[in-house]
Amino acid sequence: MDGENARKHFVKSTSSSDNRWSFVCFCRDIAPETARGYVVKGNRLVVWRDAQGYVHVWNDQCPHRGDPLSSGEVNGCLITCLSHGWRFDVDGQRVRQLSEISTHHKASFIRVYRSKEHAEAIWVWIEPSRVQVTHVTRNP
Ligand code: FES
């Protein structure tokens, strides 16, 4: 199924209240433990798939200094921004190294989008919810 057919199939099979779902890419485009960047309706998105096969769609902007997370690395269920090594779990929470000393006191956010796989494609609900990045120390 090509992108246009996937979109038509999806639109037919959803109610009118679901008209904010937008096609992003095909499921096969995002292998486990990879990330790619896309622009959908003017929004820069990172689409990444964790090791368990779940897809995540976030704003493609690291909350540290704004570099693209789509250039990052996915290991297991974490995505790492390669610029300065900030790592995030599937909930958008930053995972800190035990050895790190906290120098950030202000809140930072990742914009996390609702997404789903349907008709061999990945779809995004374009209104993001904000996830506050807390500074919780966890085991690396
Ligand atoms: S910009 Fe991502 S860790 Fe610094």
Backbone and ligand atoms as CSV (ligand in chain L), in Angstrom:
chain,resi,resn,atom,element,x,y,z
A,1,MET,N,N,0.855,-1.184,0.000
A,1,MET,CA,C,0.000,0.000,0.000
A,1,MET,C,C,0.897,1.241,0.000
A,2,ASP,N,N,0.663,2.164,-0.928
A,2,ASP,CA,C,1.483,3.370,-0.929
A,2,ASP,C,C,0.912,4.396,0.067
A,3,GLY,N,N,1.619,5.496,0.240
A,3,GLY,CA,C,1.231,6.485,1.249
A,3,GLY,C,C,-0.155,7.037,1.055
A,4,GLU,N,N,-0.502,7.333,-0.201
A,4,GLU,CA,C,-1.820,7.913,-0.468
A,4,GLU,C,C,-2.926,6.898,-0.200
A,5,ASN,N,N,-2.716,5.645,-0.621
A,5,ASN,CA,C,-3.716,4.610,-0.348
A,5,ASN,C,C,-3.841,4.338,1.143
A,6,ALA,N,N,-2.710,4.334,1.844
A,6,ALA,CA,C,-2.754,4.138,3.297
A,6,ALA,C,C,-3.554,5.259,3.940
A,7,ARG,N,N,-3.320,6.490,3.480
A,7,ARG,CA,C,-4.051,7.639,4.033
A,7,ARG,C,C,-5.534,7.508,3.778
A,8,LYS,N,N,-5.924,7.139,2.531
A,8,LYS,CA,C,-7.348,6.989,2.189
A,8,LYS,C,C,-7.988,5.889,3.028
A,9,HIS,N,N,-7.292,4.744,3.147
A,9,HIS,CA,C,-7.803,3.636,3.940
A,9,HIS,C,C,-8.014,4.074,5.380
A,10,PHE,N,N,-7.049,4.825,5.900
A,10,PHE,CA,C,-7.119,5.254,7.285
A,10,PHE,C,C,-8.280,6.225,7.490
A,11,VAL,N,N,-8.417,7.182,6.576
A,11,VAL,CA,C,-9.482,8.178,6.698
A,11,VAL,C,C,-10.847,7.498,6.658
A,12,LYS,N,N,-10.999,6.489,5.767
A,12,LYS,CA,C,-12.267,5.772,5.677
A,12,LYS,C,C,-12.600,5.031,6.966
A,13,SER,N,N,-11.583,4.483,7.605
A,13,SER,CA,C,-11.832,3.618,8.745
A,13,SER,C,C,-11.849,4.354,10.076
A,14,THR,N,N,-11.765,5.675,10.052
A,14,THR,CA,C,-11.820,6.424,11.304
A,14,THR,C,C,-13.000,7.374,11.270
A,15,SER,N,N,-13.440,7.773,12.435
A,15,SER,CA,C,-14.582,8.677,12.496
A,15,SER,C,C,-14.129,10.099,12.198
A,16,SER,N,N,-15.103,10.996,12.026
A,16,SER,CA,C,-14.751,12.380,11.704
A,16,SER,C,C,-14.043,13.069,12.867
A,17,SER,N,N,-14.224,12.550,14.090
A,17,SER,CA,C,-13.524,13.171,15.220
A,17,SER,C,C,-12.031,12.855,15.212
A,18,ASP,N,N,-11.614,11.920,14.336
A,18,ASP,CA,C,-10.215,11.534,14.270
A,18,ASP,C,C,-9.474,12.243,13.141
A,19,ASN,N,N,-10.019,13.364,12.654
A,19,ASN,CA,C,-9.427,13.952,11.463
A,19,ASN,C,C,-8.123,14.691,11.708
A,20,ARG,N,N,-7.582,14.611,12.903
A,20,ARG,CA,C,-6.284,15.235,13.141
A,20,ARG,C,C,-5.152,14.225,13.029
A,21,TRP,N,N,-5.458,13.003,12.691
A,21,TRP,CA,C,-4.399,12.028,12.467
A,21,TRP,C,C,-3.734,12.325,11.130
A,22,SER,N,N,-2.425,12.375,11.142
A,22,SER,CA,C,-1.672,12.664,9.922
A,22,SER,C,C,-0.685,11.535,9.644
A,23,PHE,N,N,-0.559,11.219,8.380
A,23,PHE,CA,C,0.406,10.212,7.945
A,23,PHE,C,C,1.825,10.733,8.184
A,24,VAL,N,N,2.680,9.862,8.738
A,24,VAL,CA,C,4.084,10.247,8.928
A,24,VAL,C,C,4.983,9.457,7.989
A,25,CYS,N,N,4.879,8.130,8.054
A,25,CYS,CA,C,5.748,7.277,7.246
A,25,CYS,C,C,5.206,5.854,7.318
A,26,PHE,N,N,5.850,4.964,6.629
A,26,PHE,CA,C,5.457,3.560,6.710
A,26,PHE,C,C,6.114,2.907,7.916
A,27,CYS,N,N,5.447,1.918,8.454
A,27,CYS,CA,C,5.994,1.185,9.607
A,27,CYS,C,C,7.366,0.625,9.277
A,28,ARG,N,N,7.503,0.109,8.067
A,28,ARG,CA,C,8.776,-0.518,7.700
A,28,ARG,C,C,9.934,0.478,7.635
A,29,ASP,N,N,9.635,1.768,7.605
A,29,ASP,CA,C,10.693,2.781,7.547
A,29,ASP,C,C,11.434,2.937,8.874
A,30,ILE,N,N,10.832,2.456,9.954
A,30,ILE,CA,C,11.435,2.634,11.278
A,30,ILE,C,C,11.708,1.261,11.879
A,31,ALA,N,N,12.920,0.811,11.710
A,31,ALA,CA,C,13.318,-0.490,12.268
A,31,ALA,C,C,13.486,-0.359,13.781
A,32,PRO,N,N,13.436,-1.482,14.492
A,32,PRO,CA,C,13.697,-1.418,15.935
A,32,PRO,C,C,15.042,-0.759,16.219
A,33,GLU,N,N,15.037,0.063,17.242
A,33,GLU,CA,C,16.232,0.782,17.713
A,33,GLU,C,C,16.806,1.733,16.656
A,34,THR,N,N,15.905,2.385,15.929
A,34,THR,CA,C,16.323,3.447,15.011
A,34,THR,C,C,15.423,4.662,15.196
A,35,ALA,N,N,15.912,5.800,14.716
A,35,ALA,CA,C,15.155,7.052,14.763
A,35,ALA,C,C,15.315,7.761,13.424
A,36,ARG,N,N,14.239,8.440,13.009
A,36,ARG,CA,C,14.311,9.235,11.780
A,36,ARG,C,C,13.524,10.521,11.979
A,37,GLY,N,N,13.924,11.535,11.239
A,37,GLY,CA,C,13.237,12.808,11.330
A,37,GLY,C,C,12.274,13.017,10.177
A,38,TYR,N,N,11.139,13.662,10.465
A,38,TYR,CA,C,10.131,13.978,9.451
A,38,TYR,C,C,9.561,15.357,9.754
A,39,VAL,N,N,8.981,15.965,8.755
A,39,VAL,CA,C,8.227,17.201,8.958
A,39,VAL,C,C,6.790,16.909,8.571
A,40,VAL,N,N,5.869,17.117,9.499
A,40,VAL,CA,C,4.446,16.891,9.252
A,40,VAL,C,C,3.702,18.167,9.632
A,41,LYS,N,N,3.023,18.724,8.667
A,41,LYS,CA,C,2.271,19.970,8.872
A,41,LYS,C,C,3.120,21.039,9.559
A,42,GLY,N,N,4.362,21.135,9.124
A,42,GLY,CA,C,5.247,22.165,9.654
A,42,GLY,C,C,5.902,21.815,10.983
A,43,ASN,N,N,5.611,20.632,11.513
A,43,ASN,CA,C,6.200,20.218,12.787
A,43,ASN,C,C,7.354,19.257,12.539
A,44,ARG,N,N,8.504,19.582,13.092
A,44,ARG,CA,C,9.649,18.663,12.997
A,44,ARG,C,C,9.471,17.562,14.030
A,45,LEU,N,N,9.442,16.321,13.535
A,45,LEU,CA,C,9.179,15.187,14.412
A,45,LEU,C,C,10.325,14.194,14.363
A,46,VAL,N,N,10.595,13.582,15.501
A,46,VAL,CA,C,11.457,12.404,15.513
A,46,VAL,C,C,10.536,11.214,15.749
A,47,VAL,N,N,10.687,10.221,14.896
A,47,VAL,CA,C,9.948,8.969,15.037
A,47,VAL,C,C,10.976,7.908,15.381
A,48,TRP,N,N,10.774,7.254,16.504
A,48,TRP,CA,C,11.751,6.217,16.885
A,48,TRP,C,C,11.020,4.996,17.409
A,49,ARG,N,N,11.693,3.870,17.211
A,49,ARG,CA,C,11.102,2.598,17.627
A,49,ARG,C,C,12.032,1.957,18.653
A,50,ASP,N,N,11.460,1.608,19.795
A,50,ASP,CA,C,12.295,1.013,20.839
A,50,ASP,C,C,12.521,-0.470,20.563
A,51,ALA,N,N,13.324,-1.082,21.398
A,51,ALA,CA,C,13.702,-2.478,21.185
A,51,ALA,C,C,12.519,-3.426,21.324
A,52,GLN,N,N,11.463,-2.980,22.004
A,52,GLN,CA,C,10.270,-3.820,22.138
A,52,GLN,C,C,9.317,-3.650,20.959
A,53,GLY,N,N,9.680,-2.756,20.038
A,53,GLY,CA,C,8.885,-2.580,18.829
A,53,GLY,C,C,7.884,-1.441,18.882
A,54,TYR,N,N,7.824,-0.727,20.000
A,54,TYR,CA,C,6.861,0.371,20.113
A,54,TYR,C,C,7.402,1.638,19.450
A,55,VAL,N,N,6.496,2.349,18.773
A,55,VAL,CA,C,6.864,3.578,18.068
A,55,VAL,C,C,6.570,4.782,18.956
A,56,HIS,N,N,7.463,5.770,18.897
A,56,HIS,CA,C,7.294,7.008,19.663
A,56,HIS,C,C,7.475,8.178,18.707
A,57,VAL,N,N,6.623,9.175,18.832
A,57,VAL,CA,C,6.704,10.365,17.979
A,57,VAL,C,C,6.781,11.581,18.887
A,58,TRP,N,N,7.876,12.281,18.802
A,58,TRP,CA,C,8.124,13.443,19.653
A,58,TRP,C,C,8.531,14.621,18.784
A,59,ASN,N,N,8.509,15.798,19.383
A,59,ASN,CA,C,9.099,16.958,18.741
A,59,ASN,C,C,10.599,16.674,18.559
A,60,ASP,N,N,11.107,16.978,17.373
A,60,ASP,CA,C,12.507,16.636,17.078
A,60,ASP,C,C,13.449,17.705,17.607
A,61,GLN,N,N,13.384,17.906,18.897
A,61,GLN,CA,C,14.202,18.961,19.492
A,61,GLN,C,C,14.571,18.538,20.919
A,62,CYS,N,N,15.829,18.336,21.129
A,62,CYS,CA,C,16.289,17.975,22.468
A,62,CYS,C,C,16.012,19.141,23.426
A,63,PRO,N,N,15.459,18.858,24.606
A,63,PRO,CA,C,15.161,19.958,25.538
A,63,PRO,C,C,16.411,20.587,26.155
A,64,HIS,N,N,17.568,20.020,25.903
A,64,HIS,CA,C,18.788,20.623,26.434
A,64,HIS,C,C,19.123,21.890,25.658
A,65,ARG,N,N,19.508,21.720,24.387
A,65,ARG,CA,C,19.855,22.901,23.586
A,65,ARG,C,C,19.209,22.893,22.216
A,66,GLY,N,N,18.255,22.022,22.025
A,66,GLY,CA,C,17.461,22.075,20.806
A,66,GLY,C,C,17.980,21.291,19.619
A,67,ASP,N,N,19.020,20.531,19.791
A,67,ASP,CA,C,19.534,19.753,18.660
A,67,ASP,C,C,18.555,18.621,18.318
A,68,PRO,N,N,18.607,18.118,17.080
A,68,PRO,CA,C,17.623,17.109,16.669
A,68,PRO,C,C,17.868,15.743,17.310
A,69,LEU,N,N,16.832,15.215,17.933
A,69,LEU,CA,C,16.916,13.865,18.499
A,69,LEU,C,C,16.934,12.813,17.395
A,70,SER,N,N,16.471,13.193,16.201
A,70,SER,CA,C,16.475,12.233,15.093
A,70,SER,C,C,17.902,11.857,14.675
A,71,SER,N,N,18.876,12.646,15.082
A,71,SER,CA,C,20.271,12.299,14.829
A,71,SER,C,C,20.843,11.455,15.958
A,72,GLY,N,N,19.993,11.162,16.938
A,72,GLY,CA,C,20.462,10.430,18.114
A,72,GLY,C,C,20.511,8.935,17.896
A,73,GLU,N,N,20.761,8.265,18.995
A,73,GLU,CA,C,20.945,6.823,18.972
A,73,GLU,C,C,19.883,6.188,19.857
A,74,VAL,N,N,19.337,5.071,19.395
A,74,VAL,CA,C,18.359,4.339,20.206
A,74,VAL,C,C,19.013,3.056,20.683
A,75,ASN,N,N,18.984,2.862,21.971
A,75,ASN,CA,C,19.495,1.626,22.565
A,75,ASN,C,C,18.436,1.107,23.523
A,76,GLY,N,N,17.913,-0.071,23.226
A,76,GLY,CA,C,16.863,-0.623,24.083
A,76,GLY,C,C,15.646,0.270,24.043
A,77,CYS,N,N,15.261,0.805,25.188
A,77,CYS,CA,C,14.093,1.677,25.270
A,77,CYS,C,C,14.492,3.099,25.632
A,78,LEU,N,N,15.692,3.487,25.224
A,78,LEU,CA,C,16.186,4.844,25.477
A,78,LEU,C,C,16.639,5.468,24.166
A,79,ILE,N,N,16.421,6.778,24.038
A,79,ILE,CA,C,16.986,7.518,22.914
A,79,ILE,C,C,17.967,8.534,23.493
A,80,THR,N,N,19.126,8.606,22.858
A,80,THR,CA,C,20.191,9.477,23.351
A,80,THR,C,C,20.471,10.567,22.326
A,81,CYS,N,N,20.481,11.801,22.783
A,81,CYS,CA,C,20.905,12.917,21.939
A,81,CYS,C,C,22.428,12.875,21.877
A,82,LEU,N,N,22.961,12.876,20.675
A,82,LEU,CA,C,24.409,12.703,20.546
A,82,LEU,C,C,25.191,13.986,20.842
A,83,SER,N,N,24.496,15.119,20.915
A,83,SER,CA,C,25.227,16.373,21.134
A,83,SER,C,C,25.922,16.407,22.495
A,84,HIS,N,N,25.155,16.095,23.556
A,84,HIS,CA,C,25.747,16.143,24.896
A,84,HIS,C,C,25.351,14.931,25.735
A,85,GLY,N,N,24.738,13.958,25.101
A,85,GLY,CA,C,24.492,12.685,25.781
A,85,GLY,C,C,23.248,12.594,26.641
A,86,TRP,N,N,22.348,13.567,26.556
A,86,TRP,CA,C,21.111,13.417,27.335
A,86,TRP,C,C,20.336,12.222,26.800
A,87,ARG,N,N,19.812,11.417,27.737
A,87,ARG,CA,C,19.070,10.214,27.366
A,87,ARG,C,C,17.650,10.316,27.903
A,88,PHE,N,N,16.715,9.760,27.124
A,88,PHE,CA,C,15.298,9.843,27.494
A,88,PHE,C,C,14.656,8.472,27.375
A,89,ASP,N,N,13.762,8.190,28.325
A,89,ASP,CA,C,13.036,6.916,28.258
A,89,ASP,C,C,11.770,7.081,27.415
A,90,VAL,N,N,11.008,6.027,27.286
A,90,VAL,CA,C,9.851,6.050,26.387
A,90,VAL,C,C,8.759,7.014,26.858
A,91,ASP,N,N,8.809,7.424,28.124
A,91,ASP,CA,C,7.832,8.393,28.636
A,91,ASP,C,C,8.297,9.834,28.438
A,92,GLY,N,N,9.466,10.009,27.831
A,92,GLY,CA,C,9.995,11.353,27.619
A,92,GLY,C,C,10.739,11.897,28.819
A,93,GLN,N,N,10.992,11.044,29.783
A,93,GLN,CA,C,11.716,11.489,30.969
A,93,GLN,C,C,13.214,11.326,30.753
A,94,ARG,N,N,13.936,12.308,31.191
A,94,ARG,CA,C,15.385,12.226,31.075
A,94,ARG,C,C,15.908,11.203,32.077
A,95,VAL,N,N,16.826,10.382,31.599
A,95,VAL,CA,C,17.470,9.386,32.454
A,95,VAL,C,C,18.897,9.853,32.671
A,96,ARG,N,N,19.224,10.079,33.913
A,96,ARG,CA,C,20.554,10.625,34.224
A,96,ARG,C,C,21.517,9.509,34.597
A,97,GLN,N,N,22.765,9.792,34.330
A,97,GLN,CA,C,23.819,8.888,34.795
A,97,GLN,C,C,23.975,9.109,36.295
A,98,LEU,N,N,24.297,8.066,37.012
A,98,LEU,CA,C,24.494,8.210,38.455
A,98,LEU,C,C,25.619,9.182,38.764
A,99,SER,N,N,26.603,9.262,37.865
A,99,SER,CA,C,27.762,10.114,38.119
A,99,SER,C,C,27.504,11.591,37.823
A,100,GLU,N,N,26.350,11.916,37.211
A,100,GLU,CA,C,26.088,13.305,36.829
A,100,GLU,C,C,25.753,14.168,38.037
A,101,ILE,N,N,26.213,15.380,37.982
A,101,ILE,CA,C,25.849,16.358,39.004
A,101,ILE,C,C,24.832,17.294,38.369
A,102,SER,N,N,23.711,17.504,39.050
A,102,SER,CA,C,22.648,18.324,38.470
A,102,SER,C,C,23.046,19.789,38.449
A,103,THR,N,N,22.997,20.379,37.264
A,103,THR,CA,C,23.236,21.814,37.158
A,103,THR,C,C,22.006,22.504,36.591
A,104,HIS,N,N,20.988,21.716,36.261
A,104,HIS,CA,C,19.778,22.295,35.681
A,104,HIS,C,C,18.683,22.335,36.731
A,105,HIS,N,N,18.197,23.513,36.983
A,105,HIS,CA,C,17.155,23.642,37.992
A,105,HIS,C,C,15.827,24.036,37.377
A,106,LYS,N,N,15.865,24.510,36.135
A,106,LYS,CA,C,14.591,24.872,35.531
A,106,LYS,C,C,14.017,23.674,34.783
A,107,ALA,N,N,12.712,23.667,34.671
A,107,ALA,CA,C,12.046,22.545,34.014
A,107,ALA,C,C,12.285,22.614,32.514
A,108,SER,N,N,12.377,21.481,31.915
A,108,SER,CA,C,12.450,21.418,30.467
A,108,SER,C,C,11.421,20.395,30.007
A,109,PHE,N,N,11.052,20.467,28.752
A,109,PHE,CA,C,9.936,19.668,28.275
A,109,PHE,C,C,10.271,18.981,26.967
A,110,ILE,N,N,9.692,17.833,26.782
A,110,ILE,CA,C,9.671,17.188,25.477
A,110,ILE,C,C,8.217,17.188,25.033
A,111,ARG,N,N,7.993,17.536,23.798
A,111,ARG,CA,C,6.634,17.450,23.267
A,111,ARG,C,C,6.442,16.052,22.697
A,112,VAL,N,N,5.521,15.343,23.291
A,112,VAL,CA,C,5.236,13.962,22.918
A,112,VAL,C,C,3.888,13.935,22.198
A,113,TYR,N,N,3.869,13.299,21.057
A,113,TYR,CA,C,2.649,13.222,20.261
A,113,TYR,C,C,2.012,11.848,20.390
A,114,ARG,N,N,0.689,11.804,20.348
A,114,ARG,CA,C,-0.006,10.507,20.242
A,114,ARG,C,C,0.286,9.943,18.862
A,115,SER,N,N,0.523,8.657,18.816
A,115,SER,CA,C,0.798,8.036,17.524
A,115,SER,C,C,0.223,6.633,17.520
A,116,LYS,N,N,0.058,6.110,16.325
A,116,LYS,CA,C,-0.345,4.713,16.218
A,116,LYS,C,C,0.077,4.165,14.865
A,117,GLU,N,N,0.161,2.828,14.847
A,117,GLU,CA,C,0.449,2.132,13.604
A,117,GLU,C,C,-0.866,1.558,13.105
A,118,HIS,N,N,-1.156,1.856,11.856
A,118,HIS,CA,C,-2.424,1.414,11.265
A,118,HIS,C,C,-2.231,1.341,9.754
A,119,ALA,N,N,-2.726,0.285,9.139
A,119,ALA,CA,C,-2.648,0.118,7.689
A,119,ALA,C,C,-1.205,0.254,7.199
A,120,GLU,N,N,-0.298,-0.358,7.936
A,120,GLU,CA,C,1.125,-0.396,7.571
A,120,GLU,C,C,1.808,0.971,7.629
A,121,ALA,N,N,1.163,1.919,8.280
A,121,ALA,CA,C,1.729,3.259,8.350
A,121,ALA,C,C,1.740,3.753,9.795
A,122,ILE,N,N,2.552,4.778,10.031
A,122,ILE,CA,C,2.607,5.435,11.333
A,122,ILE,C,C,1.885,6.770,11.206
A,123,TRP,N,N,1.000,7.018,12.160
A,123,TRP,CA,C,0.148,8.202,12.152
A,123,TRP,C,C,0.396,8.999,13.414
A,124,VAL,N,N,0.259,10.294,13.297
A,124,VAL,CA,C,0.469,11.145,14.463
A,124,VAL,C,C,-0.747,12.043,14.665
A,125,TRP,N,N,-1.105,12.213,15.926
A,125,TRP,CA,C,-2.134,13.188,16.314
A,125,TRP,C,C,-1.373,14.467,16.579
A,126,ILE,N,N,-1.626,15.484,15.784
A,126,ILE,CA,C,-0.693,16.594,15.690
A,126,ILE,C,C,-0.698,17.532,16.902
A,127,GLU,N,N,-1.697,17.418,17.788
A,127,GLU,CA,C,-1.651,18.255,18.992
A,127,GLU,C,C,-0.790,17.566,20.039
A,128,PRO,N,N,0.344,18.145,20.388
A,128,PRO,CA,C,1.220,17.487,21.355
A,128,PRO,C,C,0.759,17.706,22.787
A,129,SER,N,N,1.156,16.795,23.631
A,129,SER,CA,C,1.040,17.040,25.057
A,129,SER,C,C,2.459,17.256,25.562
A,130,ARG,N,N,2.589,18.066,26.549
A,130,ARG,CA,C,3.932,18.362,27.043
A,130,ARG,C,C,4.282,17.419,28.186
A,131,VAL,N,N,5.461,16.903,28.117
A,131,VAL,CA,C,5.952,16.061,29.197
A,131,VAL,C,C,7.083,16.813,29.861
A,132,GLN,N,N,6.912,17.061,31.140
A,132,GLN,CA,C,7.982,17.752,31.847
A,132,GLN,C,C,9.131,16.783,32.091
A,133,VAL,N,N,10.310,17.237,31.760
A,133,VAL,CA,C,11.495,16.413,31.987
A,133,VAL,C,C,11.951,16.660,33.414
A,134,THR,N,N,11.819,15.645,34.213
A,134,THR,CA,C,12.257,15.790,35.593
A,134,THR,C,C,13.688,15.285,35.698
A,135,HIS,N,N,14.307,15.624,36.748
A,135,HIS,CA,C,15.711,15.284,36.903
A,135,HIS,C,C,15.857,14.184,37.947
A,136,VAL,N,N,15.317,13.034,37.597
A,136,VAL,CA,C,15.347,11.883,38.500
A,136,VAL,C,C,16.592,11.065,38.193
A,137,THR,N,N,17.274,10.662,39.185
A,137,THR,CA,C,18.452,9.813,39.002
A,137,THR,C,C,18.009,8.358,38.975
A,138,ARG,N,N,18.421,7.675,37.928
A,138,ARG,CA,C,18.116,6.246,37.788
A,138,ARG,C,C,19.385,5.516,37.449
A,139,ASN,N,N,19.334,4.231,37.565
A,139,ASN,CA,C,20.485,3.430,37.161
A,139,ASN,C,C,20.660,3.553,35.661
A,140,PRO,N,N,21.911,3.690,35.176
A,140,PRO,CA,C,22.129,3.808,33.729
A,140,PRO,C,C,21.794,2.517,33.007
L,1,FES,S1,S,21.370,19.317,22.759
L,1,FES,FE1,FE,20.793,17.306,23.298
L,1,FES,S2,S,22.074,16.812,24.931
L,1,FES,FE2,FE,22.618,18.820,24.455
